[in-house]
Every structure is written in structure tokens, then in C-alpha cells.
Amino acid sequence: MLSILGDRHAATCDGHRRRELLQAGGAGLLGLSLPKLLAAESHASDVVPKAKSVIFLLLFGGPSQLETYDLKPDAPEAIRGPFRPIACRTPELLIGECLPNTAQVSDKFCVVRTMTHSFNDHSGGGHYLQTGKRWHVPIGGGFSPTPKDWPSIGSIVEYVDQQQQGLSSPLPSYMVVPNSLGRLQEKGQYPRPGEHAGWLGQRYNPLTTQIDKQSLTDNPYWRDCSDEELNFQIAGMAAREGITLDRQRTRQSLLEQFDIERRRSSRTKAPTGYDAFQERAFALVTSEKTREA
């Protein structure tokens, strides 16, 4: 028998180690023989992914599973959710009554019930959900991101794309909308970890929008609103008065000439980290696709 063992700390709720369940023997692997399993993996590697883009919707402090996809209607009153479950297009799946439109397209998505984490605070939980790694800051030890954080899944995508495409791509591969986590909380005093690049490097941080309400009295975040009620900005990309796109490119050309002479005088050809930031910033600021998006 072949046992595929992994992290001895990674156990399921009933005490079994996840990878200890992956045992290939004479009885087969969960009803599937090893040759068939390898053949299936080989076939899967030939499948070309169809997705061009991914939207990761993070409900940071949003409704829990008891209000959405796991209402536990047969559990005691102190445990089950407050809303009535309704049927959907997926057999045996019950969805909360507040999500009737979602119930009509349930055959288009998958509900995963086996994922959880042990964090009892938003910062640690947010970091874990977006990185897959435990946050190094203990509960009560802080709220904000640090350079030691693990990179988010979006930052990893940005890293891979920059390795393949360089820094001159007209659009970033990783964007965060409408605001960075914590920006609307206590006037931005508590930025939250999880969505940044961490130890991977700041050049792989997301391009983040800033969407604020215009009214000082009304709060359109709690209802359907029009674009005219909001202010849309991207930090560091607001055009200065009198700076046209042609003038911006002229400045870039002049700066590049200074950089060439500077490297010659210092006898170094290797670009610095600042050079990488500079190249990326110019590519985004002068990109028509970025402005249109």
C-alpha cells in the first residue's frame, strides 16, 4: 500500500489526516484504481482553461453561511439561521430566502462546505482567505498589513504576469475595487491585511480604486445609487492640471535620458527597484486602457 502523507497538523474534523485518506492499494483509491487516476490526471492536463479573468468577491464582514448557503433548518433554534431556506436549481441545496436570484443560477456555481479557519478576528481571517496562510500577527497584536505578510492570490498572478509580459502592460493583472479593505472604517485608520503582496514586494500590490460618496449627509452605499452620486479615483493616477498625455510622455523621455547617463556615470547596467516602480507607473498612467477601465 502507498500512503501519501502530508502535514501532520492538517486534520479533518473527525481527526483523520487529509492526506492519510489518499491511500493507493489493492482495493483502489476511493473506488478508482491508480492507473485510471493517472490517466484522468493526464487528460486533465490537456484541457485549456476557458477563464480569461477572475472576480474574487470578498464579503469582509458580510452575511454568514447561516444566512446564505448553510441555514441548518433542522438544528436547534439557537444554532440555525434566522431566514427560511428556499429551493434552487441544484438538488438538495438550500439557499436563504434573501437570495432568490442566486437560487435561480445555482447550477452555474459550486458551494464548498469543507473550508474554514480558526481566526476570530477580521484581519487574521481576511489574510487567511486571500493568501491561504496564517497571519503571523496574533489576535490583539495589530490590524494592519506588514511587509512580512504572505502575498495575496492576486499579487501572485501579478508576479507571474510581470515575469512573462514585463512592466509595460497597459493594464494591471490585479485590481482591487471599490476600496482597499479598511479604508471606509474609521476614516481609513485600520487598513487590513490580505490583499497586498507582502514579502513578494510592493511592485506586485494591486491597483486600488477609491470610490467615495459625494454627499456629506446621505449614504448611498446602503442602497442602489448612480455613478453621479460617487467620486471615482485611483490613488496616484489623478491627472494634474495642465499635464496632457503628450507632455507626460515628453517628461518620461527626458527622465529616461537622465537615467541612462546616471547609469553610465555609476558604471552599472542593472536597474534598481525604483526603476521598476517608475516603469510600471508610467505604463499605467499613460495607458488608454487603464483610463477607459
N, C-alpha and C positions, 0 to 999 in steps of 0.2 A: 504494500500500500504506500502511496505517495501522499504525504501531508505537506500542504503549503502553509507554513506558519508565518505570522507577522508580528505586529506589536503586541506584546503580552498584556498591555494595559487596555487594548481596544476590545471590550467585551460587549455582547448584546445584553438586553435587559434580563434574560434568563441565565446569565453567567457564562454562556458559551463564547469563545473567542471567534470573531467573524471569520478569520482565515482558517481556523481549525475546521470550519464547516466545508472547506474546499478540499476534499479528500478524493483522490482518484484510486479506485481499487477494482477488484473483480466484479463488484456489484454495480460499477459505473458511477459517474459523478452526478448525483441527484437525478438519476434516471437517464443520463446522457453519457455514452461511452466516450473515452478520451479521444479516439480518432475522429468521432463526429464533432466533438467540441473544437478540436484543432481545425477541422475542415470549415466549421462555421466561422471561426475567427479569421481564417484565410479569406473566406468570401466577404466578410465584413470589411476587411482592409481594402477591398477593391471598390467599395461604394464611395462615390464622390459626394461630400456633404452639399446640401442644397442651400443652406442658410448663408446669406450674404452679410447680414447684420443681426445683432442680438440686443434685445431690450431687457435689461435686468431691473425689474421693478422691486425696489426695496421699501417695504412698508415699515419704516422706522418708528415703532410705537403704534403701528396700525392695529386693525382688528385681529384678534387671536383666532386660533383654529376652532374655538368653541362658537364663534360667530360666523364661520366661513365654511370649512370643509370637514370638520370633525365635531359635530354638535353633541354627540353622545346622548341621544334622546332617551335611551333606556337606563341611563345612570341616575343615581340619586339626585335630588333637586339641588343639593349643594355643589354638585360636580358638573352637571350637564349645562349646556349653553342656554341663554335666555330666549333664543329665537326658535321658531318652528322649522324643521327641515322640509325641503321640497324635493320632488323627484327631478331627475335630469336625463340627459341622453345616454348616460353611462349606467349600465345595470348595477344595482346595489350601491351606487354612490349617492349620498345625500348631501345637498348643499343648503346653506342658510337661506331663509326666505328673503333676505335683503339683497340677494344676488340672482334674481330671476333671469337676467340676460346672460350671465355667466353659465347658468344651468343649461341654457339652450345651445351652448357650444362646448359642452363638457367632453364631447367626443374628439375635440381638437387639442386637448391638453392632458397632462398626466398629473395626478396628485400623489406625492411621495409622502408616506406616513412614517418612515423609519429614520428621519433625520431630526436631531435635537441637539441642544447644548446645555451646559450646566451653569451658564452665566446668569446672574440675577441683576445685571445692570445693562443699560443700553450700549455703553461704549464697548465693553468686552464682547457682548453679543453681536454688535454691528461689525466689529473686527473679525470675529469668527465666521460670520455669514459671508463676508466678502473676500476673505483670504483663505478660509479653510484651516486656519491655525489659531491656537490660543493666544490671546493678547498677553504680553509679558508684564503688563501693569496690573497689580492686584486690585480687587474691588476696594474703592475708597482711596486708591493711590493716585488717582488722576482721571481726567476725562478726555484729554486731547491727544491727537496723533503725535508720534515721536519718530525720529529717524531710524529707530530700531524695529519699527513695526514691520510685519510681513507685507509684501506687495499685494494689492488687490488683483482680482482676476482681470480687471480692465487694464491695469498697469502692465500685467504680463503680456496681454495682447498688444499693447502699445510698444513694449520692448521688442517683441518678435517682429512686428511690422517695421519698426525702425531699423532692425538688423537687415531686413530684406529690401526695404524701399529707401533707406536713408532718411534724412531730416527734411527733405524738400517736398514732402507730400502735401498737397493742397488742403487736405482735411485731416484732423487728428483721428486716430483709431479709437480713442477713448474719450468720451464726453460725459459729464455729469450735469443733469438738468432736474429741476429748475434751480435748485440752490445746493450748495455743499451742506453736508449733514451738520446740524447745529447752528447754521447761520441765522436762522429765524428765532433761535432760542436765546432769550435774554440778550438781544441785540448782538448776537454772534460771540458771546463770551465763552461759549463752550463748543468749539469745533470738535467733531467726533472722529475717531479713527476708523480705518477700514477701507476707505475709498482712495487712498493715496498709494504712492509707490514705495514708501518706507525705505528700507536699506537698498532697494534696487536703484534709487537715485531720483532726484526731483524732476529730471527731464522726462520721466515716464508718468508724472502726475497727470490727472485728467484736465482737459479744457472745461472749465466750470462756468456755467451761466449764473447770473444774478438777476432774479426776477422779483421785483418789489411792487407793492401796491402803490398807487398814486394818492389815494385818499388817506387822510390822517384820521378819519372817523369810521369809515366803512371798512369791512374786512372781506374782500371778495374771495379769499382762499376757501371760505366755507360755503360757497355756492358757485353755480355756473357764472362765469364772467367773460367779458370780451377783452380782446387784446388792448383796446383803448384804455382800460382801467389799470393796466400794468406797465411797469418800466422794465424793458429788457436790456441787459448789459452783459458783456463778457469782460471780466477783470483784465485790465492791461491792454484791451483792444479798442477802447473808445477813441475815435479819430479826434485829434486835436484841431482846433480851429485854424484854418489856413494851410493845413498839411494835406495836399492832394496825394493820390496814389502815385502819380509821376514824380512828385517831389520826394515821396517816401523812398522810391526806388533809386533816385539820384543819391539820396543820403546813404542808402545801402551800398551803392557802388563806391562812393567816396570812402566809406568806412572799410570796405574790403581792401582798397588800395593801401590804407593806413596799416591794416593788419598784415598785409604782405611785407611791407617794409619793416614792420616791427619784428616779424619772424626772421627776416634776413639779418637784422641787427643783432638779434639774440642767438642766431645760428641754430634755430630749432625749426623743425618742419611739422612736429606733432601738434595738432590742435588741442587747445585746452578745453576743460569742461565749460568755461564761459563761452568759448567759440560755438560749442554745440547748442547751448541755450540760445545764443544770438541767431544762429542759422535757423533754428526751429521757430523762433519768434518772428523773424522776417517772413518765413514761408507762410505762417498763419495770417499775419497782418495784411500781407499783400495778396492773399488768395481770394479770388472772387467766389469760389465755392464756400469758403468759410463765411463770408459776408451774406451770401444767399441763404445759407443754412440758419 
